[in-house]
Amino acid sequence: MPIYNIHDGFFPAGKEPQQVYLPVIAPGAIKGPHLHFIRTGRFTCIKGDARFVLKTEYGYEVIYSGESHEYRTLIVPTGVPAALQNLGSEDAYILNMPNPAWTPDMNDEHGADFSDFDFSIK
């Protein structure tokens, strides 16, 4: 089963992923929050269920992906702080497909404050 084919037109021309890697998030764990000023992130939870929290000019936007959420893919634009959380009782596998690809000298991970968001799992 293909994961990505450039001919499907899923990503806008010139915005296709330049790297694909697989973060594994422990049950209940949170990755982030942080933001990028250079990279755009594209994420799909391919095992388990995850909650993605974006901090926009309108407040927090919560998007779900994974087994219970049709494996939804979301895009986190540059300059938008985000956090992701495993909602399940087993490891969650997240495809991360950024553009541009990470390089050791990029220095493009910046902290963000989500202290007013309730990350409790209900």
PyMOL commands that set and color helices and strands:
alter all, ss='L'
color gray80, all
select helices_A, chain A and resi 6-8
alter helices_A, ss='H'
color red, helices_A
select strands_A, chain A and resi 24-25+30-35+41-47+49-56+59-66+73-76+82-86+92-96+110-111
alter strands_A, ss='S'
color yellow, strands_A
deselect
rebuild
show_as cartoon
